[in-house]
Amino acid sequence: MNRDTATAQNLINMTDQVNPWGSTTYSPNGSASYVDSQGRTVSVPRYTQTTTFTPEQQEIFDRSQQAQSNIAGIAQDQSAMLGEYLNSPFEFNNQDAADWAYDMGASRIRPEQQRNEEALRTRLTNQGIRPGTAAWGTEMTRQTQGNTDQWNQLALTGRGQAFSEALATRNQPINEITALLSGSQVSNPAAQSGPTPQAQVGGVDYAGLVNSNYQARVSQQNALLGGLFGLAGAGVGAATGRF
């Protein structure tokens, strides 16, 4: 029956495993009952899977659990302040960031721009281009635009850096608590052993059994009929010979 096949397959698959990290064993644990499709109460065996660490691994596991408990306690204490902390919205002032970038870069950029402008004036004069001419105005305008672009780039870069630093400062308490909550665990001995070997047992072929039984009966019936017809033929032949 399929139930017997399933029970046998289950028993074959429950292979005890032993490895350097521990062992996994199976033991009987009573039975469970259910009502099948024909209304009969059927009882099937139950088993308990037990995973046991080696003494060394058990000590590591116990210490790891204690460490995780300690870390979880710290995280719990620290997380109490997150409610009030997150109630304060994240604030960032673009102008303050731009001013900070300007103050930081002005000491180097302004002297450089002044030197470049003096060099441009000298070059134009040496080329015979005088102040007030169109060529002079074009070159000086180009120089001024370049200086403006340089200041704008400084402000944009400074704001981006300041924003990243402010956001990192804002997220630091949250990241610390998250890190505390993500602890490591000792490997499970069952996982180290790999999957339990599976022995596949085919189910009962009811259709094949019925067909084989039917064919056997047909063969038996044909043999019986053949014997009867043989006897009848022999009798007819004997009667014909007497006339």
Secondary structure, DSSP 8 states (H G I E B T S, - for coil): -HHHHHHHHHHHH---EEETTEEEEEEEEEEEEEE-TTS-EEEEEEEEEEEEE-HHHHHHHHHHHHHHHHHHHHHHHHHTTHHHHHHS-----HHHHHHHHHHHHHHHHHHHHHHHHHHHHHHHHHTT--TTSHHHHHHHHHHHHHHHHHHHHHHHHHHHHHHHHHHHHHHHHHHHHHHHH-------HHHHH-S----------HHHHHHHHHHHHHHHHHHHHHHHHHHHHHHHHHHHHH-
